[in-house]
């Protein structure tokens, strides 16, 4: 099935979600480093952003940089990705700096992405979350996602959640 592309710029009351730019590279490297796996190189990060742009051109969905409108700073990303799912039923994904957690930004950004997914005509979204990630479970619960199943990969358990869009 063919879907219209999702908008690559989304606005909420407090956030702008937009395509990645060169100015996002350093902040995104810091965000990745916050995971505890070390700081990626500038070149590795640039390739990741280029891969995101290329994937978006092919799939019509995208992970977008999240910018606070009042401050203008990069605070993370949110969007749709094939990830562990498919173009027809993509994954919603988000990651924000810990310093902005518990302020409703993930829910606000993910709600805008959910609306964008509905507008493309898709019928269902997935999300995958590690069992320890209680904040992500709270966001997904607010968005109406329900647990579907649990799988295991090389990093341990992975909880799959889904939400019907129809």
C-alpha positions in Angstrom: 0.0 0.0 0.0 1.2 3.5 -0.8 0.9 6.3 1.8 1.3 10.1 1.4 4.5 11.3 3.2 4.2 12.6 6.7 4.9 16.3 7.1 8.5 17.0 7.9 7.7 20.0 10.0 5.3 19.7 13.0 4.4 22.5 15.4 2.9 22.1 18.9 2.3 24.7 21.6 5.9 24.4 22.8 7.8 22.5 20.2 8.9 22.5 16.6 9.7 19.1 15.1 11.8 19.5 11.9 14.3 17.7 9.7 17.8 17.3 11.0 20.4 20.0 10.2 24.1 20.2 10.5 23.6 22.4 13.6 22.0 19.3 15.4 25.2 17.1 15.1 26.9 18.1 18.4 23.8 18.2 20.5 22.7 14.8 19.1 26.2 13.4 19.9 25.6 14.5 23.5 22.2 12.9 23.6 23.6 9.6 22.4 26.4 9.8 24.9 23.8 10.2 27.7 22.8 6.5 27.0 26.2 5.5 28.5 27.7 3.9 25.4 30.3 6.7 24.8 30.4 9.7 22.6 30.0 8.9 18.9 32.4 10.5 16.5 31.3 13.6 14.5 31.6 11.6 11.3 29.5 8.7 12.6 26.8 11.1 13.7 26.8 12.9 10.4 26.4 9.5 8.6 23.5 8.7 11.0 21.8 11.9 10.0 22.4 11.3 6.3 21.0 7.8 6.7 17.9 9.3 8.4 17.4 11.7 5.5 17.8 9.0 2.9 15.4 6.6 4.7 12.9 9.4 4.9 13.1 10.1 1.2 12.4 6.4 0.6 9.7 5.7 3.2 7.9 9.0 3.6 8.3 8.9 7.4 11.0 10.5 9.5 12.6 10.9 12.9 12.6 14.7 13.4 14.7 16.9 15.6 12.7 18.3 18.5 13.3 22.0 19.2 11.8 24.1 22.1 10.1 27.1 20.5 10.8 29.5 23.3 14.5 28.7 23.7 15.3 27.4 20.3 17.4 24.5 21.6 17.6 20.9 20.4 16.2 18.6 23.1 16.0 15.3 21.3 14.2 13.6 18.5 10.7 12.1 17.8 9.1 10.6 14.8 8.3 7.5 12.8 10.8 4.9 11.7 10.8 1.5 10.2 12.9 0.3 13.1 11.9 -3.2 14.1 8.5 -2.8 12.4 7.5 -1.9 8.8 6.7 1.1 6.5 3.0 0.1 6.7 3.1 -0.2 10.5 6.1 1.9 11.6 7.5 2.5 15.0 7.0 5.7 16.9 10.3 6.6 18.6 11.5 9.4 20.8 14.5 10.3 22.9 15.0 13.5 24.9 17.8 14.8 27.1 17.3 13.8 30.7 17.4 17.5 31.7 14.0 18.0 30.0 12.3 14.9 31.2 9.0 15.2 33.3 8.0 18.3 31.5 5.5 16.7 29.0 7.7 17.3 25.9 7.8 13.6 24.9 4.0 13.3 25.1 3.5 16.6 23.3 5.9 15.7 20.5 4.7 12.1 20.2 1.1 13.3 20.0 1.9 15.5 17.0 3.7 12.5 15.4 0.7 10.3 16.1 -1.6 12.8 14.4 0.8 12.9 11.4 0.7 9.1 11.2 -3.1 9.1 11.2 -3.1 11.7 8.4 -1.0 9.3 6.2 -3.8 6.7 6.4 -1.8 4.1 8.3 -3.8 1.7 10.4 -1.4 0.9 13.3 1.8 2.0 15.0 4.3 0.0 17.1 6.7 1.0 19.8 9.5 -1.0 21.4 10.7 -0.2 24.9 13.2 -1.8 27.3 11.5 -3.0 30.5 13.4 -0.5 32.7 12.1 2.5 30.8 9.2 3.6 32.9 9.0 7.2 31.5 8.5 5.8 27.9 5.8 3.5 29.1 4.0 6.4 30.7 4.1 8.4 27.5 2.9 5.5 25.4 0.1 4.8 27.9 -1.1 8.5 27.6 -1.1 8.0 23.8 -3.3 4.9 24.0 -0.6 2.2 23.2 -1.2 -1.3 24.7 1.3 -4.0 25.4 1.3 -6.7 22.7 4.2 -9.0 23.3 7.8 -9.4 24.6 10.8 -10.5 22.6 14.5 -10.9 23.4 17.5 -9.6 21.5 21.2 -9.3 22.2 20.5 -6.6 24.8 17.8 -8.4 26.7 14.0 -8.1 26.8 12.1 -5.8 24.6 8.4 -4.9 25.2 6.3 -4.4 22.0 3.3 -2.0 22.3 0.8 -1.2 19.6 -1.9 1.3 18.8 -4.6 1.2 16.3 -5.1 4.4 14.3 -8.5 3.6 12.8 
